Amino acid sequence: MNWLDAYRAGDLEEILGMFADNAVIHCDCGGQKTLTGKNALRAYWLDRLKRYPAFGLNDLKPKHGDVAISYITTSGIVGAVLTFDATGRIKSVSCGPAVRD
């Protein structure tokens, strides 16, 4: 299962298992916030799954070894850049409302 599939399925444990132990989320959705630590990531994803479920993929592009993804939620299109560690786990996510051309 990939990250967006887990998000659409509402599978909290699968999502959290994709993150490195020292992962960081930088989120500009509804105000800027930076989250670190397992408890903060769990609280963040519980809120996201409840209030902003993902419906589908908008775009996906490799970006200098990272992945830039945009997806559709109840609040509109969200853009995110996922950075991975050497083991393939997510070490950081930077996300926010997608900018339209």
ABEGO torsion letter per residue (X at the ends): XBAAAAAAAGBAAAAAAABBAABBBBBABGEBBBBBEAAAAAAAAAAAAAABBBABBABBBBBGGBBBBBBBBAAEBBBBBBBBBAAGBBABBBBEBBBBX
